[in-house]
Amino acid sequence: MIDTVHQLRCTGCSQRVTQREARSNFRCADCGELFEVEYPAWSSTSVAVHAPALVHANGSHYELPNGLGAPSLPTQPRTWMPNASALRWLWKERRHSALPIDQSGVWRFRELLPILENPNDAVTLREGNTPLLGMPRCAQAAGMERLLAKHQGMNPTGSFKDTGMTAALSVARERGFEWVACASTGNTSAAMAAYAARAGLRCLVLIPEGKIAWGKLSQAMDYGALTCQLRTDFDGCVRVLAEVVEHYPIYLLNSVNPYRLEGQKTPALEMAEEMEWNVPDHVIVPGGNLANCSALGKGFQEMKHLGLTRTVPSISVVQAAGANPLYTSMQTSAGRELTPVHADTRASAIRIGSPASWRKAVRILEQTGGFCEQVSEAEIAIAKAEIGREGVGCEPASAVTLAGLKKLVKDGRVKPSENVVLLLTGHTLKDSEYTIEFHRGNLLSEGEARGYESKIAPLRSEMPVLDASADAVLRVLAAGVS
Ligand SMILES: *Cc1c(COP(=O)(O)O)cnc(C)c1O
């Protein structure tokens, strides 16, 4: 039944399949590309599989009838045309509801992600509804008049992965899977393990041995995942898992799963709502496996298509210089080809050399006029410390956004007067070891820090060890140690 409400469209050859026809690796049987979820009633790309007559494939815009849930065409009673102002009202109203799915910042917007037979079956930890914070000191550091940060680290398990996991894991449970699995740099496994535990499903995590932050590993164990550490990197874990899902009835929850992206598009809706249905000029996102940037883009594009907003922001992607396959691809082939790299950066969440969703990322950069930048280890560490000094904090991978923005402002690609939102993807507690090493002065090698010493020194917080006397503490205060 739900198959008439949503379908999967191959982003390579545009073939449409129902969710049951999708292969276990979520790749198109014909061209090998990834799918995206499409809603025949209202997606701009729509060509319906089951009811070809109902589509406006010529791209002409839809009329928005008065009243929620009004059937669009008499011949297609299941078709539902969203009404922009009624939706805005409904979504806001739900914030006062006691219903779990209304309290979720993902399912509150369920009209734009009708992927479940019954949304009340959603597995939710009340994810989403994250704050959009003013960042005056970071604005100054970047040369901007103002700057906002959408803190996705304020989700239940501390990263944006929760918004995608509530969506895809709910689909897994509805479809009767007993096992779910992911390869992970840490946050996906933390999120998956939590939602699987809530749903009563078993979960398998493949992580690169010794290469994920302790905070994240401890979460997967706390939530009861079967966590296998493989003697390889993230890209190796992905390869192994691709084989496992061929041989075992296990539902793949990496971001090749298109339902993840339906949840991950909702921060775009929240941003628009928080800005009174305006959108920023520019949103800056860290790039790892490169799915999240396209999820946000999809959210903004769908809102515009439905008349909820008038424009789509530019979406820019920032990578660590040590894990920069998209940056290199854009430089050398304008995004036509991507050569995997050996990834090496302390920002472990984006330590990915062969990103699965790179074509989706290229498309969203092109469609929105965004840029792809890369930043060094020192630039990441400085930006992270600046975000910390703002009282906000984030994990290293999130800080690439501020580091990248500085470069975009410096060479004029972003103007100081623009409204920019940084997407902070993970919580500062995810990787406290990184933070402590930075403040102790042990994080960066001399070579990495060269030229940045004067920027780093004032950002370091001191942590003196003293005798247990008021005198000793007072002496430190007098010396003005911050
Ligand atoms: C997963 C993750 C990313 C990368 O997102 P992609 O969709 O893989 O590009 C960035 N930051 C954090 C904290 C993450 O957990």
The ligand as an SDF file (V2000), in Angstrom:
LIG
                    3D

 15 15  0  0  0  0  0  0  0  0999 V2000
   28.9270   10.9130    9.7430 C   0  0  0  0  0  0  0  0  0  0  0  0
   29.5220   12.1930   10.1380 C   0  0  0  0  0  0  0  0  0  0  0  0
   29.9490   13.1470    9.1980 C   0  0  0  0  0  0  0  0  0  0  0  0
   29.9390   12.8770    7.7340 C   0  0  0  0  0  0  0  0  0  0  0  0
   28.6480   12.7930    7.1510 O   0  0  0  0  0  0  0  0  0  0  0  0
   28.5270   12.1260    5.7000 P   0  0  0  0  0  0  0  0  0  0  0  0
   27.0720   12.0460    5.4420 O   0  0  0  0  0  0  0  0  0  0  0  0
   29.1550   10.7730    5.8190 O   0  0  0  0  0  0  0  0  0  0  0  0
   29.2750   13.0090    4.7650 O   0  0  0  0  0  0  0  0  0  0  0  0
   30.4320   14.3540    9.6530 C   0  0  0  0  0  0  0  0  0  0  0  0
   30.5140   14.6350   10.9630 N   0  0  0  0  0  0  0  0  0  0  0  0
   30.1260   13.7450   11.9030 C   0  0  0  0  0  0  0  0  0  0  0  0
   30.2590   14.1100   13.3340 C   0  0  0  0  0  0  0  0  0  0  0  0
   29.6180   12.5060   11.5230 C   0  0  0  0  0  0  0  0  0  0  0  0
   29.2460   11.6430   12.4600 O   0  0  0  0  0  0  0  0  0  0  0  0
  1  2  1  0
  2  3  1  0
  2 14  2  0
  3  4  1  0
  3 10  2  0
  4  5  1  0
  5  6  1  0
  6  7  2  0
  6  8  1  0
  6  9  1  0
 10 11  1  0
 11 12  2  0
 12 13  1  0
 12 14  1  0
 14 15  1  0
M  END
$$$$
